[in-house]
């Protein structure tokens, strides 16, 4: 772990959830490296976290809710990124078997251990009964999404983790996405006031703004704002 005293030297240490790193951050880092070849970004994973210094990093990317994280969101060291939206995703072949959301009950439903309430949360946003809970449980969202890509079942997943696969046609989201109550933000280490970190933070927020909007459920307008509730425990 790098000491707090050398905040102006060495690479930038960035901590975030493992699936976020694999599915969102790493695919975009080529752009940062292409424009800032002299800045090294060193990634590490975290399961939870509300303080960059405690994580021993310059920047911590995490998820909060309005009730649990209002103080964090208002902190001068925090950078808002985007709100989270959930929706069922599956392989194109599996999606062809569905006509309406209730038909999901006929499929194998995939679950993630750190987000066992995801199907219930999505169903509540749709004002419908949760689909049957039976189905395999994976340790991380990355495993769950890979299983969905391979046609092993349907997953309910955040838009930012699946948008590249949806846009490429590898996954389909036949019922769109609704707000989950979570929002993502980056927390700077308060002592890490440096030009290199400023550059990375500006780039990170630009990437968040450039994200395509989540496809809306018919009759529901999806925006980058939202009301936030419920507190995450272990995340992806």
Helices and strands as residue ranges (DSSP letters): G 4-6, E 12-16, H 18-20, I 21-25, H 26-35, E 41-45, H 52-55, E 59-64, H 66-74, E 78-89, H 92-95, G 101-106, E 109-112, G 113-115, H 118-125, E 137-138, H 141-149, E 154-158, H 159-167, E 178-188, H 195-209
